[in-house]
Amino acid sequence: MFVKLGYVAAVVAAFFLVAVFSVFLPAVSSLIAIVIGLLLLLIPAFYHFKQKLVRYTLTDTTIEIDKGMISRTTQNVPLRRVQDVTVSSTMLQRIFRFGDVVIDNASEQGGKVVLKNIDPPRKYADILLKQMRQLEK
């Protein structure tokens, strides 16, 4: 969602930049202003690309977290080792109805696994808890 808003903001900023350059700096070529405006699109494109490098998969027995593009890392968290599932959202995330799902696990390394920017986080936390309950049966 923020990626889409980032693209919209970059396009609006690009139009604004071209307008400001043409009104206040007529000596600067409009082509230069357009190129600078288009370079603003690289900012949301970077975050879009970064977001696509992480994939979360829930299987019958594990949560798989795949990260990377050229070198890929897969982390498997067995559901039987999950101790707690927490939904965490900042104020801005709550406004846009997404957040983080924090998974407390009892693996050898211990610690927490954070599934970032899940839309909607409560739904997926409930799916995870349901899958954990089915595993206990």
N, C-alpha and C positions, 0 to 999 in steps of 0.2 A: 504494500500500500504506500509506504513512504517512497519507494522507488518511483512509483507513478507520480506522486506529488513532486518529487525531485525533478522529474522530466518536465512537468508543467511549469514549475518555478524557473527552471533553466531557460525554457522557451520564452517565458514572460520577461525574464531578465535580459535575454538576448534582444528581444524587440525593444525593450526600454533602452538598452545600451546603444542600439543603432539609432534610435530617435534622439537620444542625448548627443551622440557624436554628430549627427547631421545638423542639429540645431545650434549647439554651442561650439563645436569644433568643425566647421565646414571644410577646413583645410585638410583634415584627415579623411582619407578616402573611405567611402561607404563600404567598399570591399573589405578593408581592414576591420571596420567595425563589425561586419557580418562574420568574418573569420573569428574574431575574438568572441562574439556571441555564440558561435557554434562550438567553440572550445569549452564554453560553460557546460555543454551537454556531456563533457567527459566526466564531470563530477558525479551525476547520478548514474552514468554508465559504469563507473568504477564500483559503486555500491551494488548495482544490479548484478554485475559480474561476480562480486564477492559473495553475494547472497546465493547465487546459483552453484557455488563451489561446495556447499554443505547440503547433504541429504539425510533425512531421518527416516528410518523404516522400522515399523513394529511388526515382528513376526510372532509366531505362537509362543516362543520361549525367550526371545531376546529383543533388545532395542539395538539397532545397528545405526551407527553414525559414520557416514562417509564424508571425508573432507579431502579437498585438493583437486587439481586438474591433471597435471602431468604426473606427479607422484601422488598416489591416492593412499589415504590412511583410513582404515575401517576399525572402529571401536565397537565391540560387542558388550552390552551390559545384560547379563542374564536376569530375567524377570524374577527368578527365585531369590536373587540377592538384593532386590530393590526394597528399601526399608520405608521410604517416604517419598511422596510426590507432592510438590508444592507449586502453586501458580503465583508468579510474581509479576506485577505490572507497575510501571511508573505512571504518573498522571497522564502524560501524553499517550502512552500505550493504551491506557484505559479509555481515553477519548476515542481512539481509533479501533478499539476492541481487539487488541492483540497483546501478547506478553510473552514471558518466559516460563517454561515448565522446568522446574528444578527437581532432579531425581537424586535422592540420597541412596547410595548403594553400599553394600557391605562386602565389596570385593577385596582382593588382596591389597590393592592400592588404596582402597577406601575413597572417601571424598564424594564430591557431587558432580553430576553431569548436568549441564544447562543446555536445554533446547531453546535456542534464541528466536525471538520474534515469531511465535506461533500464532496463527489466526484461525479461530479463537482458542486461546489456551485452555480454558476450562473444559471444553468439549474433548480435546485430546488427552487431558489429564484423566477425565472420566473413562475414556476408551482404554487408557493404559491401566487404570485401576480395575476395570472390568476384566481385562485380559489377565491381570495378576490373580484375580479371584478364580477365574476359570482354571488357571494353572494349579491352584491349591486343591481343586476337587479331585 
